[in-house]
Structure formats: structure tokens, C-alpha cells
Amino acid sequence: MEKVRNYFKPYRGLPRSIYVIFFASIVNSMGNCSASKYSF
């Protein structure tokens, strides 16, 4: 757990909107991967 905390340490001071965009892009890419896997 300490490794993960150190990994995110430089990003602690960022505004909340940056985190929202980051997580939205992850969810969007996960949706794109699953959609392309099942496309005909």
C-alpha cells in the first residue's frame, strides 16, 4: 500500500477536475476495449 501511496504523491495537489477527467478517461477506454472485443 505504501508503494501505491508514493506513486500518487506528486499528484496530490491537483484540482478535483483533473481527477474526474482521469477516471472518466479510464472508464471510457475500458468501455472501448470491451466494445471492440465483442464487435462483429
MOBELHU-V255350 format. One record per residue. SS is DSSP state (@ for helix, = for strand, . for the rest). PHI is phi as a letter, one per 30 degrees, with the letter a starting at -180 (999 if undefined). Layout:
# MOBELHU-V255350
SS/PHI  SS/PHI
This chain:
# MOBELHU-V255350
./999  @/d  @/d  @/d  @/d  @/d  @/d  ./c  @/e  @/d  @/c  ./d  ./d  ./d  ./d  @/d  @/d  @/d  @/d  @/d  @/d  @/d  @/d  @/d  @/d  @/d  @/d  @/d  @/d  @/d  @/d  @/d  @/d  @/d  @/d  @/d  @/d  ./c  ./d  ./c
